[in-house]
């Protein structure tokens, strides 16, 4: 059994029967906010509305074809400052293995801006789509790509207080395929999120959306010698602040890229880093209890079945987000 080289903390599982009796996720959120005397409608960022695509255009499926919510594998990354008094959504990340996610390197750099020693807390808010349960998981280790805007992040493992089982997460399927010029592509990310301090608590309104566009230009080596010095694509996807690090899916539903940047105020002039540059980043793992820690590339995790990477040209398939359980 694969283990990241950390000791797990504990988490509690909601009583799902009780949760269902209290209504849908949206109804339970409204009930909780009403009890706190807060507005029950989610708040939105006006400048993150451009480019939102209707979710009906994209079907998220597991490896066996079952429907799944992409929110089970794609989550917001937040920065916590002032001993928890301030929380900001700084980016989006997506799981590629158990407790291991990918985001943009510049999202992780935000922590170093706050604290050169890297102690400024960054967290992944893992959201369970079936009931909206949010679990804050600390990012405890990051592996930066030396040139590309990519970081692999190790999250603090969490084990159930009763069963001892690890907190599960779904994973997306990765691909080294280069989409064709003009191919339709899309991301799923959290730029439309609002945080507000309310008394002793911080309210998080997390509103993920699909944003779609097409491949405009391909830079197989680099776009320039100063800013985008690594392989990337220009797309017409609207990338807003908070979407950085989110997965970009091709027309087959696999992740080929990572949201990097847009040219404000023209958010539909955007750039996407190739996810293939993450395949050789080294991850600290132990294969079973008692084994010594090893540093192995992400592609080896895939070879052993702990991640999913498509290296060959994909066959003709139905368009949709491909998400697989672990």
HELIX and SHEET records of a PDB file:
HELIX    1   1 UNK A   16  UNK A   21  1                                   6    
HELIX    2   2 UNK A   25  UNK A   35  1                                  11    
HELIX    3   3 UNK A   46  UNK A   48  5                                   3    
HELIX    4   4 UNK A   55  UNK A   57  5                                   3    
HELIX    5   5 UNK A   70  UNK A   72  5                                   3    
HELIX    6   6 UNK A   82  UNK A   84  5                                   3    
HELIX    7   7 UNK A  105  UNK A  114  1                                  10    
HELIX    8   8 UNK A  275  UNK A  278  5                                   4    
HELIX    9   9 UNK A  298  UNK A  303  1                                   6    
SHEET    1   A 3 UNK A   3  UNK A   4  0                                        
SHEET    2   A 3 UNK A 282  UNK A 286 -1                                        
SHEET    3   A 3 UNK A 294  UNK A 297 -1                                        
SHEET    1   B 2 UNK A   9  UNK A  11  0                                        
SHEET    2   B 2 UNK A 158  UNK A 160  1                                        
SHEET    1   C 7 UNK A  52  UNK A  53  0                                        
SHEET    2   C 7 UNK A 201  UNK A 219 -1                                        
SHEET    3   C 7 UNK A 184  UNK A 198 -1                                        
SHEET    4   C 7 UNK A 247  UNK A 249 -1                                        
SHEET    5   C 7 UNK A 255  UNK A 263 -1                                        
SHEET    6   C 7 UNK A 266  UNK A 274 -1                                        
SHEET    7   C 7 UNK A 232  UNK A 235 -1                                        
SHEET    1   D 3 UNK A  60  UNK A  61  0                                        
SHEET    2   D 3 UNK A 321  UNK A 324  1                                        
SHEET    3   D 3 UNK A 171  UNK A 172 -1                                        
SHEET    1   E 7 UNK A  74  UNK A  81  0                                        
SHEET    2   E 7 UNK A  86  UNK A  97 -1                                        
SHEET    3   E 7 UNK A 100  UNK A 103 -1                                        
SHEET    4   E 7 UNK A 151  UNK A 155 -1                                        
SHEET    5   E 7 UNK A 134  UNK A 144 -1                                        
SHEET    6   E 7 UNK A 122  UNK A 127 -1                                        
SHEET    7   E 7 UNK A  74  UNK A  81 -1                                        
SHEET    1   F 2 UNK A 174  UNK A 175  0                                        
SHEET    2   F 2 UNK A 309  UNK A 310  1                                        
END                                                                             
